[in-house]
Amino acid sequence: MRARDKTQKSAVREENERAILKAAEEVFAERGFRGATTGVIAHRAGIPKANLHYYFPTKEALYRRVVEHIFNVWLDAANTFDESDDPVEALTAYISAKMDISRAHPMGSKVWANEILHKAPVIQDYLETTLRDWTASRAAVIDRWVTEGKIAPVNARYLLYMIWATTQHYADFNHQIDTLNGGTPLDDAQFEDAKKTVIGIVLAGIGARPPAAPASAPAPAEPARAEA
């Protein structure tokens, strides 16, 4: 097969997978794992059911891919813990990213929430390995900040749970937020204000305030004028 043909085939595959995963997020969010069918997902994606099973042999394989996708997006958001040892910078970037993810991937977040509400019948193994290890690694960073006096004493896991609950609320309960906002989604300015509010409350709650701006140097005194 020529290189050009391989490139085109790869592009088609990526496009089909994107369409399938987007449709799967929506259908799983609406119907749950048990209520969703690969036929409905294929129809929503605009492809034959046989094509869907070419990429994802079973419904469970597709479901796990959807769940793993949103979780990996969340994991990437927490890279800020490694990129900065300043809790203000790290948590500001993390919370901001989590809020943006809730706005961009509300259906993926709903799938995760529905799975957890049903005691994780499909991904319990994922919780007991990947999530547990990742949480321990992030908690260790927060514990170090406490030890170094950069933030007030706080239970690292409870802090993470609160951040998850608050940021993911904007995805899982977006209909409620829209309703209370006059029936329309938050616009860009409102969403930015929501992010600043969440960030400010979390940072203030753990004593991680941005450093005060350096005082301005006093203006030089004007030279005295000679008496005429």
C-alpha positions in Angstrom: 0.0 0.0 0.0 1.3 3.4 -1.0 2.1 5.9 1.8 -0.6 8.2 0.6 -3.2 5.4 0.8 -2.1 4.6 4.3 -2.4 8.2 5.3 -5.9 8.4 3.9 -6.9 5.2 5.6 -5.6 6.4 8.9 -7.4 9.7 8.6 -10.7 7.8 7.8 -10.2 5.6 10.8 -9.5 8.5 13.1 -12.6 10.4 11.9 -14.8 7.3 12.4 -13.4 6.7 15.9 -14.1 10.3 16.8 -17.7 10.1 15.5 -18.2 6.8 17.4 -16.8 8.1 20.7 -18.8 11.3 20.5 -22.0 9.4 19.8 -21.2 6.9 22.5 -20.6 9.6 25.1 -24.1 11.0 24.3 -25.9 7.7 24.3 -24.2 6.3 27.4 -24.9 9.6 29.2 -28.5 9.5 28.3 -29.2 5.8 28.8 -26.5 4.4 30.9 -24.5 1.3 30.1 -27.4 -1.1 30.3 -29.8 1.0 28.3 -27.4 1.9 25.5 -27.0 -0.3 22.4 -24.4 -0.3 19.8 -27.1 0.0 17.2 -28.3 3.3 18.6 -24.7 4.5 18.9 -23.9 3.6 15.3 -27.0 5.4 14.1 -26.1 8.5 16.1 -22.6 8.3 14.7 -24.0 8.0 11.1 -22.2 4.7 10.4 -23.3 1.1 9.9 -23.3 -1.0 13.0 -20.8 -3.4 11.5 -18.4 -0.6 11.1 -18.7 0.3 14.8 -17.9 -3.3 15.8 -14.9 -3.2 13.5 -13.4 -0.6 15.7 -15.0 -1.7 19.0 -15.9 -5.4 19.1 -18.1 -5.1 22.2 -20.3 -2.5 23.9 -18.1 -2.9 27.0 -15.0 -2.2 25.1 -16.5 1.0 23.7 -17.8 2.0 27.1 -14.4 1.5 28.7 -12.8 3.6 26.0 -15.3 6.5 26.7 -14.7 6.3 30.4 -10.9 6.1 30.0 -11.0 9.0 27.6 -12.6 11.5 30.0 -10.4 10.2 32.8 -7.2 10.7 30.8 -8.3 14.2 30.0 -8.7 14.8 33.7 -5.3 13.3 34.4 -3.7 15.6 31.9 -5.2 18.6 33.7 -3.4 17.6 36.9 0.0 17.8 35.2 0.1 21.3 36.7 1.1 19.6 40.0 4.3 18.5 38.3 4.9 21.6 36.3 4.9 24.0 39.3 5.7 23.5 42.9 3.8 26.7 43.8 0.4 25.6 45.1 -1.2 28.9 43.9 -0.1 28.3 40.3 -0.7 24.6 40.3 -4.2 24.7 41.8 -5.2 27.7 39.8 -4.3 26.0 36.6 -5.7 22.6 37.7 -9.1 24.0 38.7 -9.3 26.2 35.6 -8.6 23.2 33.4 -11.1 21.0 35.2 -13.8 23.7 34.7 -12.9 24.0 31.0 -13.2 20.2 30.6 -16.6 20.3 32.2 -17.7 22.8 29.6 -16.1 21.0 26.7 -16.9 17.4 27.7 -20.1 17.4 29.7 -21.3 14.1 28.3 -18.1 12.2 29.2 -18.4 13.6 32.8 -22.0 12.4 33.0 -21.0 8.9 31.9 -18.4 8.8 34.6 -20.9 10.1 37.2 -23.5 7.5 36.2 -21.0 4.7 36.4 -19.9 5.8 40.0 -23.6 6.2 41.1 -24.2 2.6 40.1 -21.1 1.4 42.1 -18.8 1.1 39.1 -20.1 -2.2 37.7 -17.9 -2.0 34.6 -14.8 0.0 35.7 -14.3 -1.0 39.4 -10.9 -2.4 38.5 -10.0 1.0 37.0 -10.9 2.7 40.3 -8.8 0.2 42.3 -5.7 0.7 40.2 -5.3 3.7 38.0 -7.5 6.1 40.0 -6.1 5.0 43.4 -2.5 5.3 42.3 -3.1 8.7 40.6 -4.9 10.1 43.7 -2.1 8.9 46.0 0.5 10.7 43.8 -1.5 14.0 43.8 -2.2 13.8 47.5 1.6 13.3 48.2 2.2 16.7 46.5 -0.4 18.4 48.5 0.9 16.9 51.7 4.4 18.2 50.8 3.0 21.7 50.4 1.5 21.4 53.9 4.8 20.2 55.4 6.7 23.1 53.7 4.2 25.6 55.1 3.0 26.7 51.6 -0.7 25.9 52.5 -2.6 25.4 55.7 -3.0 21.9 57.1 -5.6 20.1 55.1 -6.6 16.5 54.3 -5.3 16.2 50.7 -7.9 13.7 49.6 -10.8 15.8 50.9 -9.4 18.8 49.1 -9.3 16.8 45.8 -12.8 15.4 46.4 -14.1 19.0 46.8 -12.3 20.2 43.7 -13.7 17.3 41.7 -17.2 17.8 43.0 -17.3 21.5 42.3 -15.7 21.5 38.9 -17.6 18.5 37.6 -20.9 20.1 38.9 -20.7 22.4 35.8 -20.9 19.3 33.6 -23.1 16.9 35.5 -25.7 19.5 36.5 -25.3 21.9 33.6 -29.1 21.7 32.9 -29.8 23.0 36.5 -27.2 25.8 36.0 -28.7 26.7 32.7 -32.2 26.8 34.2 -31.2 29.0 37.0 -29.4 31.2 34.5 -32.6 32.1 32.8 -32.7 29.0 30.6 -29.4 29.7 28.8 -25.9 28.3 29.3 -23.4 30.6 31.0 -21.7 32.8 28.5 -17.9 33.2 28.3 -17.8 36.1 30.8 -20.1 34.3 33.3 -18.0 31.1 33.0 -14.8 33.0 33.6 -16.3 34.6 36.7 -17.4 31.1 37.9 -13.9 29.9 37.5 -12.4 32.8 39.4 -14.9 32.3 42.2 -14.2 28.6 42.6 -10.4 29.2 42.4 -10.6 32.1 44.9 -12.6 30.1 47.5 -10.4 27.0 47.3 -7.1 29.0 47.6 -8.5 31.1 50.4 -9.7 28.0 52.2 -6.2 26.5 52.4 -4.4 29.7 52.9 -2.7 29.7 49.5 -3.1 33.3 48.4 -1.2 34.8 45.5 1.8 36.8 46.6 1.2 40.4 47.2 2.4 42.7 44.4 5.6 44.4 45.2 5.2 47.9 46.5 5.8 50.6 43.9 9.0 52.6 44.3 8.3 56.1 45.5 8.3 58.7 42.8 11.5 60.8 42.8 11.0 64.2 44.5 10.8 67.1 42.2 13.8 69.4 42.5 13.2 72.5 44.5 12.7 75.5 42.5 15.0 78.4 43.1 13.4 81.5 44.5 13.2 84.3 42.0 
